[in-house]
Amino acid sequence: MDATRNIQLSDEEVEFVLNDVMDLYGYDFTNYSKASLKRRINRLISNDRFPSFAEFRYRIINDKDYFSRFVEEITVNVTEMFRDVTFYKTLRQQVIPVLATWPLIRIWHAGCSTGEEVYSMAILLHEANLLHKSLLYATDINPAVLQKVREGVFPLSQMRQYSENYILSGGNRDFSSYYTAQYNAAKFDEQFGKRIVLATHNLVSDGSFNEFQLIMCRNVMIYFDKQLQDKVLHLFYDSLEQLGFLALGSKETLRFTDIHKNFKQIENKEKIWRKIK
């Protein structure tokens, strides 16, 4: 049996790695879900066939390129365009018309991953004739995924699913008109990319940087512990304009925080709240 595939870090060893990452690179993962982090780190060690914890730790400390791989592997980058079609139908019907009343629309996609949700939003705004007066701020802790957002290129094999999602969410145009097929890739129209502002942002340690009418952070905080969730939700509250909207993932909520009284959930029970005070 190959011993290099049997290394499993202890909780203490995971803490050593997280402290190294914080001290050397300023990335704070200390309040992420410990079980999720441990599982992902051990999978990375197995995939990259490290024979010992010491060698893995040495590589993290001394190889910046490998550290980039570490960040990419332990942050969650699972997404798709128009994911959760009832959510996007609600955005289209109840949120976009309200956004239209602002002279400039600023939307923050926090933890944007590879950008599928950002381009989904850009398409909604385009179809409402609002893209020209909108800015979509796409941020993530992982610089590698931001490069993918910048390129606006996604696997062509996923377009059938994305097109189906788009139609089920209320879209009525030819979805393929929004991209150009290039071999096995789909490159989205540059009009969308021109309205996207990219930045590396760590929800754990970085502060508010603008005032937004809509903040999207879906299926990111499920990997945080309650203390960190509370901290991030306060950050979003401080970053939202009065009567702005906050959209979370299907398993995420505001109910446990002291700011929930300052929000009202929209009536159809999608995980979208409006800041009322």
N, C-alpha and C positions, 0 to 999 in steps of 0.2 A: 504493500500500500504506500502511496506517495505521502510522506509526512508533511510536505509543504502545504497540503490542502487541509490539514487538521488543526492549524493554529486557531485558537479562539481566545480573544482578549477578555480579561476579567474586567469588572467594573472599575477597579483601581487603575488598570492600564489604560482604559478608555479615558479616564480623568487626566492621566499624564499627557495623553495625546492632545486632548482639548486645551489643556493649559499651555502646551507648547505652541499650538496654533494661535492662541490668544496672545501670548507673549511675543512671538516672532512676527506674526502677520496681522494682528489686530482683528481677527475673525472670532467673534464670540458665539460659540455654540453651547455654552454652559447651561442654558435654560431650554434647550431643545429636549424633546422626549428622549430620555436615556435609552429606553428599549429600542426605539427606532434607530437612533444613532449607532448603538452597539451592533445591531443587526447589519446595518449598511457598512460599517467599518470592517466587521468580520468578513463580509462578503467580498469587499475590496481586497483584503489580505489574502483570501482564498483565491480570487481570480488572478491576482498578481504574484501568487506563489511565494510569499515571503516565508523563509524558514524559521523566523523568530520575531518576537515583539521588538527586540532591540534593533534589528535591521530595518523593520518598518519605521520605527521612531526615528532612526538615523536618517532615513530617506526623506521623511517629512521635514526634518529640521534643515537638511543640507541641500535639498534639490527643489528649487522654486517651481520648476516645471512639473515635478511630481506633486507638489502641493496643489497646483492648479487642477490636476487630475483628481486629487483627494476631494476638493471642493465640489467639483463637477459630479462626482460619484455619490457623495453623501447628501447633496441637496436634491430635492425631488423635482423632476422635470417631466411629469406626466400630464399631458394636456391635449386638447384637440379643438378645432374650430366649431363654434356654436354648440359646445358641450352643454348638456342639460337644456333641451330645446324649450321647455316651459319657462326656464329662467330667461332665455333670450327673447321669447315671445313677450314676456312681461317687460323687459327692457324696451322693446320696440313699441309697446302699446302704452305703457304708463310712465316710463322714465324719460325716454327721448323727447316726447312732446314738452315736458317740463324743462329739460335742458335747452330746448329751442328758445326759451324766453330770455336766456342770458346773452349779452352781446358777444362774449368770448367764453367758450366752453373749455374747461380744463379738467381732464380725466387722468387719474393716477392708477396705473396697473401695477400694484405692489407685488413683488414676487412673480414677475411676468413670465418666467421660464423662457421657452423658445418663441413666444410671441403669437401663438395661435389665437388667444383671446384678444390681443391687441388688434390684430387684423380683422377679427370678427366685429369688434366695436367700430373700427374704421369703416367697414362695409355698412353697418347700420346707420352711421352718421352720413355717409355718402348718399344712401337711399332716402334719407330725410332732408337732403340738401343742406346739411350742416357741417360737412367736413371742412369746408373752406374757413370756417370760424372756430375750429376746434384744434386743440393740442392734446396729444395723448402721451403722457409721461410713462415710459416703460422702464421699470427698475427691477434689479435682481442682485442678489449677493454674488452671483456667478458671472464673471465677465465673458466667459465662453458662450453662454446662451444668449447674451446680448448681441454678440456678433451675428448670430442666426436671425435675430429680430431685424437687425440692420439690413441683412441681405434679402429678407422677405421671400425666401425660397423654402419650399416644403416638399416632401416626397409626393410625387404624382400618384403613387398607389393609394394615398389617403384621400384624394379628391372626391372619389365616389361617396365615401362616408361623410365627408364635410359637406358635400352638395346636398345629401339627404338631410343632414342636420339643419342646414340652412333653410331648406324648403319646409321642414316640420316646424321651424321656429317662426315661420311667417314670411319668409322670402319668396318672391314671385318672379325673379329675374333668372336669366341663364347664369348660373354660378361660374361657369367656365369663362365667361366674359371678363372676369376679374383677374385672370392670370394667363400667362403664356406657358405652354408646355415646352420644356427643353429636355429632351431625352427622358430621364426618369424623374425629373423635377418640375415643379410648378413655381414660376416666379410671379409674384403678385405685382399689380400695377404700381408704378412708382408714385402715383398721386397719394397712395396710402402712406408710404414710407416718409414722404415729405412732411407729414403732420405728426410724426412720432419723434419724441425727444428721449434719448437713451441715457441712462446713468446707472452706475453701480451704487447700490444703496443697501445697507444692512439694517433690517428692521429691528435688530436687537440693540444696536448702538448708535445709529444715526437718527437725527431729529427731523422735524418738519422742514420742508423746503419750498412750499407754495401753499396756496389756498385753492381747493378743488371743489367742483360741483358734484363730482362722482368719484369715489374710490372703489376700485375692484381689488379684492384680495381673497381669492377663492381657493379653498383646499390647500392653504399654506399653514395656517395656524393650528391645524390638527396635529402638526408635528411639534408644537410648542407645549410647554407645561402651562398651567393656569396663570402663574405669576407673569410669564412672558406674554401670554395672550392679553392679559390685562394691560400690560405696558404698551403693547402694540395698538390696542383699541383706543387707549388714551391718545396715542400719537395720531391715529386717524381722526379722532374727535377734534384735536387741535388743528388738523390739516383740512377740515371740511368747512366750506362756506355755510352760513346759516341757510337751512332748508335744502342743503345738499344731501346726496344719497351715499350710503355705504352698502356694498354688496359683498357678502361672504359666501363660503361654500355650504353645501347642503347639510353638513354635520357640524357647522360652526354657529355660534350664537353670541349675543350680547348679554344674555339674561343674568349671568353671574357677576357682572361688573357694576360699579356704582354709577357709570354713565348711561346705563340702559334707560334711565328715566328721561334722558335728554333726546331720546330717539323714539320714533314711532314706526313699527313695522308696517309695510304696505299690506293692503287688505287681503290679497290672495295667498298670503303666508309664504311666498318666496322669501329667501334670506336676503331681503333688501330692506334697509331701514332709512328713514329720513330724519335728519337732524332738526329738531324742533325748538331747541333752546341751548 
